[in-house]
Amino acid sequence: MPHVSERQKTIFLNLQYLFLLALSFAFVGCHPRIPLEALRLDTESLKQRQIQTRVFQTDDEAKVLTACAALLQDTGFNIDESETKLGVIVGSKDRSAVSTGQVVGSVFVALLTGIPVPWDKNQKMRACVITKPIGEEKRNIAVRVTFQRIVWNTEGKVTRREGLTDPKIYQEFFEKLSKSLFLEAQESL
């Protein structure tokens, strides 16, 4: 086995380090950049966010979160997660997703073809509430709520997973929340 001098070992190690350094620069240079337009919300997203958000003139975030949790429970949601320090509440409720028209259509197709056709059976409704103090002195609380649903058919397969965008749902939620916060404010006087 040939004898390797200390100088040759040092040169060999330095070459290895240079190779690894060059390789890492090559990987960093190949990293794709996210285009700026990908980070901008389109007008439809902004419009939906406005529907989902209201600002309340109070600095008591805990009171707003308590009212939100109570409202969700009053409308049949179970509270799944709650983190008051972060201003987050997540709730869900299970409901039937059976539509008479879909069942009739499935039965009709099954009678004609002899092949059973599944229909929507169950759905899980989810609500997520996020609160955030806003303003220079944090004297207002912004509340954003989103509603989603997941639908399973008679075979247990997910047929739909969607956010609910009907403005009436959000308007009704915020009207009830406003009344609740107003009543709480009146009771504390």
Secondary structure, 3 states (H helix, E strand, C coil): CCCCCHHHHHHHHHHHHHHHHHHHHHHHHHCCCCCHHHHCCCHHHHHHHHHHEEEECCCCHHHHHHHHHHHHHHCCCEEEEEECCCCEEEEEEEEECCCHHHHHHHHHHHHHHCCCCCCEEEEEEEEEEEEEEECCCCCEEEEEEEEEEEEEECCCCEEEEEECCCHHHHHHHHHHHHHHHHHHHHHCC
